[in-house]
Amino acid sequence: MSSTSTGLAPESMRDELSGAIVREWASSGAVRDSVSQGEWSQRMASVLQNADIVNLERAASAVDFNSMNKALMGNANSLAPSAHKIGQAGSDLVYTPLTPCRIVDTRIVGGPILANSSRGFVAFTSTDFTAQGGDASNCGIPENASALTVKITANHPTHHGYFTVFPSNEARPLASSLNYIANVDTSNESHFRLCRPACPTQFSVYSIFQSNLVIDVNGYFMEPEATALDCTVAQQSGNLNLLSGLQTRAVSCPAGYTATGGGCGGPLGIGVSNSQPMVTAGQPSGWSCDLVGSLLSVISYQVNATCCRIPGR
């Protein structure tokens, strides 16, 4: 039999690789299982169809029956990882609450924002917010935070009007962050994105009429930090019943984990009719194997499931 490489073979080669395995090892498999070559080939059809393409390629390149069997059962029918991305800059952000802390007070520094004008402010600092009337600390806001949750207060505005808060590098949107009433202190909770990175100021505030401005931060948003998958291997082993025909054996993942792959094992030449994930409520929850039992001898087996989850964040 000609050897193939052990690189990633295309799925289109599955039939060619499967045929090569059957032609090369049907005789050895039939002798081992005391069946005809045709029956052994029929038993192997489902295994070859569901095997991971990399394991199938390695099995086709094996130099002996034992190596072929190990390569084939190494990781049958692995599930492909999802292409969904986490931690994108505009979505999937993680919120961290803070003890309320003042970052802007124009009554102390700068004076009221004039009518029909905007003023820029910083949203994070390595030192403190005293330069814009705020707290003598950095309020616990990290550098390059993506967005803030704040309480905005209009202090003694001259007319009924509104504030609009927006990233300093973007055009002012046609929306209000706080509607205020003339000569009345008015507050509201608001969330707004920030300019980043390396912006001189991170957000701007527009006022339609003259008013002092007070901003207290309550929390911030950031992308989640990348973490490694939390994985474990669930395993079940034992002996098949002294019965001929198919016997199903399965193993479940621990609660909260998803099966990302699995396989079936046993003595050399064990008959595997099917190897596939168990699915519960639409999610792979473990691994299931349909194995061929015998009336004549006890056959041992092993079922493995690789189970993973994204760590809590």
ZAMARGU-4260 file (C-alpha; in steps of 0.2 Angstrom, whole numbers, plus 5000, padded with zeros to 4 digits):
<rodrens>
0) 5000/5000/5000 | 5007/5017/4996 | 5010/5029/5010 | 5001/5046/5012 | 5008/5061/5021
5) 5002/5065/5039 | 4996/5083/5034 | 4978/5088/5035 | 4970/5079/5021 | 4955/5086/5012
10) 4938/5079/5016 | 4937/5074/4997 | 4950/5061/5001 | 4939/5051/5013 | 4933/5038/5001
15) 4951/5035/4994 | 4958/5034/5012 | 4944/5022/5018 | 4946/5011/5002 | 4965/5010/5005
20) 4962/5004/5023 | 4949/4991/5018 | 4960/4984/5005 | 4976/4983/5015 | 4968/4977/5032
25) 4952/4967/5028 | 4962/4951/5028 | 4970/4954/5045 | 4954/4961/5053 | 4944/4946/5047
30) 4956/4934/5054 | 4957/4943/5071 | 4937/4944/5072 | 4934/4927/5065 | 4923/4934/5051
35) 4923/4935/5033 | 4932/4950/5025 | 4916/4956/5018 | 4908/4957/5035 | 4923/4965/5043
40) 4923/4978/5029 | 4904/4981/5033 | 4908/4983/5051 | 4921/4996/5047 | 4911/5007/5035
45) 4903/5018/5049 | 4919/5020/5058 | 4928/5025/5042 | 4914/5037/5038 | 4914/5046/5055
50) 4933/5046/5059 | 4942/5062/5060 | 4950/5065/5043 | 4968/5067/5051 | 4966/5051/5060
55) 4960/5043/5044 | 4975/5049/5035 | 4987/5042/5049 | 4978/5025/5049 | 4980/5024/5030
60) 4998/5027/5032 | 5001/5014/5046 | 5013/5000/5044 | 5004/4987/5054 | 4987/4982/5059
65) 4989/4988/5077 | 4995/5005/5072 | 4981/5007/5060 | 4968/5003/5073 | 4976/5015/5086
70) 4977/5029/5073 | 4959/5026/5068 | 4952/5026/5085 | 4962/5040/5092 | 4949/5054/5090
75) 4935/5048/5079 | 4923/5061/5073 | 4929/5076/5082 | 4917/5091/5082 | 4924/5107/5074
80) 4925/5122/5085 | 4913/5136/5083 | 4919/5151/5073 | 4911/5163/5085 | 4922/5176/5092
85) 4922/5183/5109 | 4928/5199/5116 | 4925/5210/5101 | 4928/5229/5103 | 4910/5234/5099
90) 4901/5220/5108 | 4902/5206/5121 | 4909/5218/5133 | 4911/5214/5152 | 4904/5226/5165
95) 4913/5230/5181 | 4904/5240/5194 | 4913/5254/5204 | 4910/5263/5220 | 4902/5279/5214
100) 4916/5292/5210 | 4916/5309/5203 | 4926/5312/5187 | 4919/5329/5182 | 4912/5344/5191
105) 4912/5361/5181 | 4907/5370/5196 | 4925/5368/5203 | 4935/5368/5187 | 4931/5376/5170
110) 4914/5384/5174 | 4898/5380/5165 | 4897/5373/5147 | 4891/5388/5136 | 4875/5387/5126
115) 4877/5377/5110 | 4895/5371/5113 | 4904/5356/5118 | 4919/5352/5130 | 4930/5337/5130
120) 4935/5327/5146 | 4946/5312/5150 | 4938/5296/5156 | 4953/5288/5163 | 4970/5294/5171
125) 4985/5287/5179 | 4983/5300/5193 | 4967/5309/5198 | 4952/5319/5190 | 4956/5335/5200
130) 4960/5344/5184 | 4942/5343/5179 | 4934/5345/5196 | 4934/5327/5200 | 4940/5315/5214
135) 4958/5314/5220 | 4960/5297/5213 | 4958/5288/5196 | 4941/5281/5202 | 4947/5263/5198
140) 4944/5266/5179 | 4957/5256/5168 | 4966/5263/5154 | 4957/5262/5137 | 4940/5257/5145
145) 4928/5254/5131 | 4913/5263/5139 | 4907/5270/5155 | 4891/5270/5166 | 4888/5286/5174
150) 4876/5298/5183 | 4875/5314/5174 | 4869/5330/5183 | 4864/5347/5176 | 4867/5360/5189
155) 4856/5376/5187 | 4854/5377/5168 | 4848/5393/5161 | 4834/5385/5150 | 4825/5369/5147
160) 4837/5359/5136 | 4848/5344/5136 | 4866/5337/5136 | 4873/5325/5123 | 4888/5314/5128
165) 4898/5306/5114 | 4916/5299/5110 | 4928/5314/5107 | 4933/5307/5089 | 4915/5306/5083
170) 4902/5318/5076 | 4889/5323/5089 | 4873/5312/5087 | 4856/5319/5086 | 4851/5312/5103
175) 4851/5317/5121 | 4859/5309/5136 | 4850/5320/5149 | 4835/5332/5147 | 4836/5346/5160
180) 4824/5359/5167 | 4828/5377/5169 | 4836/5382/5186 | 4833/5364/5193 | 4846/5351/5197
185) 4842/5336/5185 | 4851/5319/5185 | 4850/5303/5175 | 4860/5287/5172 | 4868/5286/5156
190) 4880/5274/5146 | 4892/5280/5133 | 4907/5274/5123 | 4924/5282/5123 | 4937/5287/5111
195) 4952/5276/5112 | 4967/5273/5111 | 4978/5288/5113 | 4965/5301/5112 | 4968/5318/5121
200) 4951/5317/5128 | 4939/5302/5128 | 4922/5310/5128 | 4914/5326/5124 | 4898/5334/5131
205) 4887/5346/5121 | 4874/5357/5130 | 4860/5366/5120 | 4860/5379/5134 | 4872/5385/5147
210) 4874/5373/5162 | 4886/5367/5175 | 4890/5348/5173 | 4893/5335/5186 | 4897/5317/5181
215) 4899/5302/5194 | 4905/5285/5187 | 4897/5269/5193 | 4906/5256/5182 | 4915/5253/5166
220) 4915/5241/5151 | 4930/5231/5144 | 4933/5217/5132 | 4934/5200/5141 | 4952/5194/5143
225) 4956/5179/5133 | 4957/5163/5144 | 4961/5145/5140 | 4947/5132/5138 | 4943/5122/5154
230) 4943/5104/5147 | 4942/5087/5155 | 4941/5069/5148 | 4926/5059/5154 | 4929/5040/5152
235) 4919/5024/5155 | 4926/5007/5153 | 4920/4989/5156 | 4915/4973/5147 | 4901/4970/5134
240) 4888/4958/5138 | 4889/4940/5132 | 4877/4944/5118 | 4880/4945/5099 | 4874/4961/5090
245) 4876/4979/5094 | 4878/4986/5111 | 4878/5004/5115 | 4889/5011/5128 | 4891/5030/5132
250) 4899/5042/5144 | 4892/5060/5149 | 4901/5076/5151 | 4901/5084/5168 | 4887/5097/5171
255) 4891/5113/5162 | 4903/5105/5149 | 4901/5102/5131 | 4908/5087/5121 | 4920/5093/5108
260) 4926/5076/5103 | 4927/5058/5108 | 4931/5040/5103 | 4928/5021/5106 | 4942/5009/5111
265) 4945/4991/5116 | 4955/4976/5111 | 4963/4976/5094 | 4949/4974/5081 | 4934/4978/5092
270) 4919/4980/5081 | 4913/4998/5081 | 4897/5001/5071 | 4895/5019/5076 | 4904/5033/5086
275) 4895/5049/5088 | 4892/5063/5101 | 4877/5062/5112 | 4865/5077/5110 | 4854/5084/5124
280) 4843/5099/5121 | 4853/5103/5105 | 4870/5102/5114 | 4884/5089/5113 | 4883/5082/5130
285) 4894/5066/5129 | 4900/5052/5118 | 4891/5036/5112 | 4897/5020/5104 | 4888/5006/5096
290) 4900/4991/5099 | 4898/4973/5092 | 4897/4960/5106 | 4900/4941/5106 | 4892/4926/5112
295) 4909/4917/5114 | 4920/4929/5124 | 4920/4944/5135 | 4925/4959/5126 | 4931/4975/5135
300) 4928/4992/5129 | 4932/5010/5133 | 4922/5026/5129 | 4930/5043/5130 | 4923/5061/5128
305) 4933/5077/5128 | 4922/5089/5137 | 4926/5108/5137 | 4919/5125/5143 | 4923/5143/5143
310) 4929/5148/5160 | 4917/5160/5169 | 4920/5178/5166
</rodrens>
